[in-house]
Amino acid sequence: MNKKKETFTRSDIEVSLFKEFPHLSKSVIKDAINAILDSIIESVALDRKVEIRGFGTFSKKSIRPRKYINPKTKAVSYLSETSIIHFKPSQSLIKK
């Protein structure tokens, strides 16, 4: 039971929107996508949760500090706490 995750890139979104709305130019679609994604990234960076109904939720997730060992030199280093953007898809998106 191998479950392969499909990726959907920014260019895939542009192509599908261009097919859906052929009267819009590609540059308008690209600018709209960039504006939406930039606002999501900015909000999550400010510790706000972004929910898009029927699509999913974006939030900020912290990764604890951890020890790192360089495999070549065997030197021990410590990585500080980092944050990543986390996406949880909605149930309607998962069922499709």
N, C-alpha and C positions, 0 to 999 in steps of 0.2 A: 504494500500500500504506500506507494511513493507519491507524495503530494507536492507537486511543483508549483512554486509561487510565480505568478506572472508579474512582470514589471510593466509599468505604464509610464513612459517618459514624457517630458515636456513636449517634444516634437510629436509624439503620438496624440497628445491632447490637441495640439494645433491642427493636425491632419483631420482628426475626427470632427472638430468644430468647423473646419473649412468645408467638409462634406455636408455637415448639417446646415450651415449658413453660407452658401456659395456667393451670396451677394456682398458679403464682407471681405475686405482685402486681408491678405495674410499678415500684413504689418499691424492692422487694427487688432486682429485676433492675438497676435504675439504680444502686443502692448497690454491688452486686457489680461492675459494670463500672467504676465510679469507683475502687473499691479496687484492682482489677487494673491499670488504667491508671496510677494514682498510684504504685503500687509499681514498675511498669516505668520510669516517668519518673524516680523517685528513684534507682533502681539505675543507670540510664544516666548520670544527672548525677554519680554517684560513680565514673564511669569503669568500670563493670562492663558486660559484655555479657550481654544477656538472650536466651536461645534458647527458643522454643516449638516443640517437635517437630511437624512437619507443617504449621507455619504460617509461621515465619520467625525472623529474628534482628534485634534492635534493638541499635544501638551508637551511640557518640558519634563525630562526625566534626568535625574542626577545619577551619575555612576560614582561609586565610592572610590576613595583613594586606594591605590594598590601598588604592590611591589613589582618591578620589572627587571628581569635578568637578561642582559644582552647575550645571545647565544654564542656569539663569536669571541667576545672578550671575557665573558662570565662576570662582568661588572654589574653590581646591583644598583638600580636606580629606583626612585619612587615617583610615581605619577600622581599628580594632585587630582582632586575631585573634578570631574568634567560633566558637562550637560549635553544631552542630545535631544533632538525632537522625536517625539513618539506619536505614532498614528494608530488609532484604534478604529477599524472600519465598522460601519453600522451593520446591523443584522440584515437589512435589505441588500446591502452591497455584498455581503458574504454569500447569500443565497443565490446570487446570479452566476 
